[in-house]
Amino acid sequence: MLFKQLFDEKSCTYTYLIADLDSKNAILIDPVDTNLDIYIDLLKEHNLTLKYSLETHVHADHITASGLLRQQLGCKTAVSSLCGAKTADIQIQDGDIFEVSQDEYIKAIATPGHTPGSISFLWRDRIFTGDALLINGCGRTDFQGGDASNLYDSITQRIFTLQDDTLIYPGHDYNGRWVSNVRQERSSNSRLANKTREQFIDIMDNLNLPEPKLIDLAVPANRYCGVDPETANQAEIQQTEKVNPMQKHFTVQYLTDEAKRYITEIDVAKVKSTIDLDTICVIDVREQNEVDEGYIDNAQFMPRGVLEFKIDSLEAIKNKSDTILLYCRSGNRSALAAKVLQDMGYSNVLSMAGGYEAWKQHA
């Protein structure tokens, strides 16, 4: 077997390569897009075939390389079913098994709390904990649906119950540390050792950390496996279907078309002629760089990746029956976002067909 721990200096992210040198099958955990060439060169060096690209969660501090690896190498991408990453080939469930070879496998263990869909991966005598458990720390719980109580249970009941000498390989470290073990973290982790659930929750509620710098870019990108849904070319879609023909419904276009079947889409002409935009909540779900190029007056700025987590903070929405108009660049992201809001109970959500591009072109 081959095991490599790789480190991205910019985001302080660890990526893990596990490979069987007999079967030549390999798995990557939490790959970073800027290190794509490093992964490909490493695989070529050992003549390996990448079977899976696994994610511990939808990351907020870097963009995954999983979609690019799928494009170039034909591997399957895998993300927790609770992460909202609908374009992933595999929606991971607690207890799922990923085979490296006939005798080697990785087991998925649900460890929610940092995010609802956080997953740890157990292989042999080591567990890859993502942001659930760090060395002398743990992932924050103040965004992306985090829950300190759930995280406490995940760590104490699912990770700390493993054998004492189980090695812990985290998703990040900012102090030059590479590995710990269960006994070490159980006995000395500053946020968890000898702490009750209430004490842990109090610690997590008072961290007062700034948001990750890339959150508004990384979260929506990672829900599409690191590939922009509006700039993905036809070759990418064809490659996805070729790699996984039984899951054509995970392609971006099909997903968007499916969402549009269930939402109310309204064209720009009708918006301008029949809707008083000053009386409804208009939400721009694009990224900051897109908004900088122009926007609709009085629109609320809330990128697609954080919409469901921050929608409740908008003072313009008094109750879930209020009219909401969503728009993006071309109408795809807003359609997907409208479907999400409908599923959350918002009953009068509109998506502007053609997005801001159509708005600019309409006289």
C-alpha positions as CSV (number, residue, x, y, z in Angstrom):
1,M,0.0,0.0,0.0
2,L,1.0,3.6,-0.6
3,F,0.0,6.4,1.7
4,K,0.8,10.1,1.2
5,Q,-0.1,13.2,3.2
6,L,0.0,16.3,1.1
7,F,-0.2,19.9,2.3
8,D,-1.6,23.0,0.6
9,E,0.3,25.9,2.1
10,K,-2.2,28.6,1.1
11,S,-5.3,27.1,2.8
12,C,-3.3,24.8,5.2
13,T,-5.4,21.9,3.9
14,Y,-4.2,18.3,4.0
15,T,-5.0,16.0,1.1
16,Y,-4.5,12.2,1.5
17,L,-3.6,9.6,-1.1
18,I,-4.3,6.0,-0.4
19,A,-3.3,3.5,-3.1
20,D,-2.9,-0.3,-3.6
21,L,0.3,-0.9,-5.5
22,D,-0.9,-4.3,-6.7
23,S,-4.2,-3.3,-8.2
24,K,-3.0,0.2,-8.9
25,N,-6.2,1.7,-7.6
26,A,-6.1,5.0,-5.7
27,I,-8.3,7.3,-3.7
28,L,-7.8,10.9,-2.8
29,I,-9.4,12.7,0.2
30,D,-10.0,16.4,0.1
31,P,-8.0,17.4,-3.0
32,V,-7.4,21.2,-3.6
33,D,-7.8,22.6,-7.1
34,T,-4.5,24.5,-7.2
35,N,-2.6,21.3,-6.6
36,L,-4.3,19.4,-9.5
37,D,-1.0,18.9,-11.4
38,I,0.7,17.6,-8.3
39,Y,-1.9,14.8,-7.9
40,I,-1.8,13.9,-11.5
41,D,2.0,13.7,-11.5
42,L,2.0,11.6,-8.4
43,L,-0.6,9.2,-9.9
44,K,1.5,8.9,-13.1
45,E,4.7,8.3,-11.1
46,H,3.2,5.2,-9.5
47,N,1.1,4.2,-12.5
48,L,-2.1,4.5,-10.5
49,T,-5.8,4.8,-11.5
50,L,-7.8,7.2,-9.4
51,K,-11.1,5.5,-8.4
52,Y,-12.6,8.0,-6.1
53,S,-12.2,11.6,-5.0
54,L,-13.7,11.8,-1.5
55,E,-14.8,15.0,0.3
56,T,-15.1,15.3,4.1
57,H,-17.6,18.1,3.6
58,V,-18.3,21.1,1.4
59,H,-15.3,23.3,2.2
60,A,-15.4,27.1,2.8
61,D,-11.7,27.8,2.6
62,H,-10.6,26.3,-0.7
63,I,-12.0,24.9,-3.9
64,T,-11.9,21.2,-4.4
65,A,-10.2,19.6,-7.3
66,S,-12.7,16.7,-7.5
67,G,-14.6,17.9,-10.5
68,L,-11.4,18.6,-12.4
69,L,-10.1,15.1,-11.5
70,R,-13.3,13.6,-12.8
71,Q,-12.9,15.6,-16.0
72,Q,-9.3,14.5,-16.6
73,L,-9.1,11.1,-15.0
74,G,-12.6,9.7,-15.0
75,C,-12.8,9.1,-11.2
76,K,-16.0,9.2,-9.2
77,T,-16.7,12.2,-6.9
78,A,-18.3,11.5,-3.5
79,V,-19.8,14.0,-1.0
80,S,-22.2,13.5,1.8
81,S,-25.8,13.4,0.8
82,L,-26.4,16.2,3.4
83,C,-24.0,18.6,1.8
84,G,-26.2,19.7,-1.2
85,A,-23.6,18.8,-3.7
86,K,-26.0,17.3,-6.2
87,T,-23.5,16.9,-9.1
88,A,-21.4,14.5,-7.1
89,D,-21.5,11.0,-8.5
90,I,-22.0,9.5,-5.1
91,Q,-24.1,10.9,-2.3
92,I,-22.3,9.4,0.7
93,Q,-24.3,7.8,3.5
94,D,-23.1,6.9,7.0
95,G,-21.4,3.5,6.8
96,D,-20.7,3.5,3.0
97,I,-17.6,1.5,2.0
98,F,-15.2,2.6,-0.7
99,E,-13.0,-0.2,-2.0
100,V,-9.4,0.5,-2.9
101,S,-8.8,-3.1,-3.7
102,Q,-10.3,-6.5,-2.8
103,D,-8.7,-6.4,0.7
104,E,-8.5,-2.7,1.3
105,Y,-11.4,-0.4,1.9
106,I,-12.3,3.0,3.5
107,K,-15.4,3.4,5.6
108,A,-17.5,6.6,5.8
109,I,-18.4,7.7,9.3
110,A,-20.9,10.5,9.7
111,T,-19.5,13.2,12.0
112,P,-21.9,16.2,11.6
113,G,-21.4,19.4,13.5
114,H,-18.9,21.5,11.6
115,T,-21.4,21.2,8.8
116,P,-24.5,18.9,8.7
117,G,-22.8,16.7,6.1
118,S,-19.4,16.4,7.6
119,I,-17.9,12.9,7.1
120,S,-14.8,11.2,8.5
121,F,-13.1,8.3,6.7
122,L,-11.7,5.3,8.5
123,W,-8.9,3.2,6.9
124,R,-7.0,0.6,8.8
125,D,-5.7,2.2,12.0
126,R,-6.3,5.8,11.0
127,I,-9.2,8.2,10.6
128,F,-9.4,11.2,8.3
129,T,-11.5,13.7,10.3
130,G,-11.7,16.6,7.9
131,D,-12.7,19.7,10.0
132,A,-14.7,17.7,12.6
133,L,-11.6,17.1,14.8
134,L,-8.4,18.9,14.4
135,I,-5.2,18.5,16.4
136,N,-5.8,20.2,19.7
137,G,-9.0,21.8,18.2
138,C,-12.0,21.2,16.1
139,G,-13.9,22.8,13.2
140,R,-16.0,25.9,13.9
141,T,-19.8,25.6,14.1
142,D,-21.0,29.2,13.4
143,F,-21.8,29.0,9.7
144,Q,-23.0,26.5,7.0
145,G,-25.5,25.0,9.4
146,G,-23.0,24.1,12.0
147,D,-24.1,22.8,15.4
148,A,-21.8,22.6,18.4
149,S,-24.0,20.0,20.2
150,N,-23.9,17.7,17.2
151,L,-20.2,18.1,16.8
152,Y,-19.6,17.3,20.5
153,D,-21.6,14.0,20.0
154,S,-19.8,13.2,16.8
155,I,-16.4,13.5,18.3
156,T,-17.1,12.0,21.7
157,Q,-19.3,9.2,20.5
158,R,-17.9,8.3,17.1
159,I,-14.2,9.3,17.1
160,F,-13.2,9.1,20.7
161,T,-14.7,5.6,21.0
162,L,-12.2,4.2,18.5
163,Q,-9.1,2.5,19.8
164,D,-6.7,4.7,21.7
165,D,-3.9,4.3,19.1
166,T,-6.1,5.1,16.1
167,L,-4.2,7.8,14.2
168,I,-6.0,11.1,13.6
169,Y,-5.3,12.8,10.3
170,P,-7.1,16.2,10.2
171,G,-8.3,18.3,7.3
172,H,-6.2,21.3,8.4
173,D,-3.4,22.3,10.7
174,Y,-2.0,25.8,11.1
175,N,0.9,25.0,13.4
176,G,3.0,22.5,11.6
177,R,1.5,19.4,13.1
178,W,0.8,16.4,10.9
179,V,-0.9,13.6,13.0
180,S,-2.3,12.8,16.4
181,N,-4.2,9.9,17.9
182,V,-7.4,9.3,19.7
183,R,-5.9,9.0,23.2
184,Q,-3.9,12.2,22.7
185,E,-7.0,14.2,21.6
186,R,-9.3,12.7,24.2
187,S,-7.0,13.5,27.0
188,S,-5.5,16.9,26.0
189,N,-7.6,18.6,23.2
190,S,-8.1,22.1,24.6
191,R,-11.8,22.3,23.5
192,L,-12.8,18.8,24.4
193,A,-10.7,17.1,27.1
194,N,-12.7,16.9,30.3
195,K,-15.4,19.2,28.9
196,T,-19.1,18.7,29.3
197,R,-21.4,19.3,26.3
198,E,-22.5,22.6,27.8
199,Q,-18.9,23.7,28.4
200,F,-18.0,22.8,24.8
201,I,-21.0,24.6,23.4
202,D,-20.0,27.7,25.4
203,I,-16.5,27.6,24.0
204,M,-17.7,27.2,20.4
205,D,-20.3,30.0,20.8
206,N,-17.6,32.5,21.9
207,L,-14.8,31.9,19.4
208,N,-15.7,35.1,17.5
209,L,-13.7,34.1,14.4
210,P,-13.8,36.0,11.1
211,E,-15.5,34.3,8.1
212,P,-13.2,32.3,5.8
213,K,-11.9,34.7,3.1
214,L,-13.1,32.4,0.3
215,I,-16.5,31.3,1.7
216,D,-18.6,33.1,-0.8
217,L,-16.6,31.6,-3.7
218,A,-15.7,28.2,-2.3
219,V,-19.0,27.0,-0.9
220,P,-21.1,27.4,-4.1
221,A,-18.2,26.1,-6.3
222,N,-17.7,23.0,-4.1
223,R,-21.4,22.2,-4.4
224,Y,-20.6,21.7,-8.0
225,C,-17.4,19.7,-7.3
226,G,-15.3,22.7,-7.9
227,V,-16.6,23.3,-11.4
228,D,-18.7,26.5,-12.2
229,P,-22.1,25.3,-13.3
230,E,-22.6,28.2,-15.6
231,T,-19.2,28.0,-17.4
232,A,-19.0,24.2,-17.5
233,N,-18.6,23.3,-21.2
234,Q,-20.4,20.6,-23.0
235,A,-17.3,18.4,-23.0
236,E,-17.4,18.3,-19.2
237,I,-21.0,17.2,-19.3
238,Q,-20.3,14.5,-21.9
239,Q,-17.4,13.3,-19.9
240,T,-19.5,13.1,-16.7
241,E,-22.1,11.0,-18.6
242,K,-19.4,8.8,-20.1
243,V,-17.9,8.1,-16.8
244,N,-21.2,7.5,-15.0
245,P,-24.0,6.9,-17.6
246,M,-26.4,5.5,-15.0
247,Q,-26.3,8.9,-13.2
248,K,-27.0,11.3,-16.0
249,H,-29.3,13.2,-13.7
250,F,-26.3,14.5,-11.8
251,T,-25.2,16.6,-14.8
252,V,-25.5,20.4,-14.3
253,Q,-28.0,21.0,-17.1
254,Y,-30.3,18.2,-16.2
255,L,-30.3,19.3,-12.6
256,T,-31.2,22.9,-13.6
257,D,-33.9,21.7,-15.9
258,E,-35.4,19.6,-13.1
259,A,-35.4,22.5,-10.7
260,K,-37.2,24.7,-13.3
261,R,-40.1,22.1,-13.4
262,Y,-41.0,22.9,-9.9
263,I,-40.4,26.7,-9.6
264,T,-42.0,29.8,-11.1
265,E,-39.7,31.4,-13.7
266,I,-40.5,34.9,-14.9
267,D,-38.9,36.7,-17.9
268,V,-37.3,40.1,-17.7
269,A,-40.0,41.8,-19.7
270,K,-42.7,40.7,-17.2
271,V,-40.6,41.6,-14.3
272,K,-40.1,45.2,-15.6
273,S,-43.8,45.6,-16.6
274,T,-45.7,44.0,-13.8
275,I,-43.6,44.0,-10.6
276,D,-42.8,46.9,-8.4
277,L,-39.4,45.8,-7.2
278,D,-39.4,48.3,-4.4
279,T,-42.2,46.3,-2.7
280,I,-40.7,42.8,-2.8
281,C,-37.4,41.2,-1.8
282,V,-35.0,41.0,-4.7
283,I,-32.0,38.8,-4.0
284,D,-28.8,38.7,-6.2
285,V,-27.3,35.2,-5.7
286,R,-24.2,35.9,-7.8
287,E,-20.6,36.2,-6.5
288,Q,-19.0,39.5,-5.5
289,N,-16.9,39.8,-8.7
290,E,-20.1,39.5,-10.8
291,V,-22.0,42.1,-8.6
292,D,-19.1,44.5,-9.1
293,E,-19.9,44.6,-12.8
294,G,-23.5,45.7,-12.2
295,Y,-26.7,44.9,-10.3
296,I,-30.4,45.7,-9.9
297,D,-31.1,48.6,-7.7
298,N,-32.2,47.7,-4.1
299,A,-31.3,44.1,-4.6
300,Q,-30.0,42.2,-1.5
301,F,-26.7,40.5,-2.1
302,M,-26.6,36.9,-0.9
303,P,-24.4,34.4,-2.9
304,R,-25.9,31.1,-3.8
305,G,-23.6,29.2,-1.5
306,V,-24.8,30.8,1.7
307,L,-28.4,31.6,0.8
308,E,-30.2,29.0,2.8
309,F,-28.0,29.7,5.8
310,K,-28.5,33.5,5.8
311,I,-32.0,33.9,4.3
312,D,-33.5,34.3,7.8
313,S,-31.4,37.3,8.5
314,L,-33.0,39.5,5.8
315,E,-35.3,42.1,7.3
316,A,-37.1,42.5,4.0
317,I,-38.7,39.1,4.5
318,K,-41.3,39.2,7.2
319,N,-42.7,35.7,6.7
320,K,-42.3,32.8,4.3
321,S,-45.3,33.9,2.1
322,D,-43.6,37.1,1.1
323,T,-42.7,37.5,-2.6
324,I,-39.0,36.8,-3.3
325,L,-37.3,37.4,-6.7
326,L,-34.0,35.7,-7.3
327,Y,-31.6,36.4,-10.1
328,C,-28.1,35.3,-11.1
329,R,-26.0,35.8,-14.2
330,S,-28.0,33.6,-16.6
331,G,-30.9,32.1,-14.6
332,N,-29.5,28.7,-13.7
333,R,-28.2,29.3,-10.2
334,S,-31.3,31.3,-9.3
335,A,-33.5,28.4,-10.5
336,L,-31.7,26.0,-8.2
337,A,-31.8,28.5,-5.4
338,A,-35.5,29.0,-5.8
339,K,-36.1,25.2,-5.6
340,V,-34.1,25.2,-2.3
341,L,-36.1,28.0,-0.8
342,Q,-39.4,26.3,-1.8
343,D,-38.2,23.2,-0.1
344,M,-37.5,25.3,3.0
345,G,-41.1,26.5,3.0
346,Y,-40.9,29.8,1.2
347,S,-44.1,29.7,-0.9
348,N,-43.8,32.7,-3.3
349,V,-40.3,32.5,-4.9
350,L,-39.6,33.7,-8.4
351,S,-36.5,33.1,-10.5
352,M,-35.7,35.6,-13.3
353,A,-35.2,33.8,-16.6
354,G,-32.0,34.9,-18.3
355,G,-30.6,36.5,-15.2
356,Y,-28.7,39.8,-15.1
357,E,-27.5,39.3,-18.7
358,A,-31.1,39.4,-19.9
359,W,-31.8,42.4,-17.6
360,K,-29.0,44.4,-19.2
361,Q,-30.1,43.6,-22.8
362,H,-33.8,44.5,-22.2
363,A,-34.4,48.1,-23.1
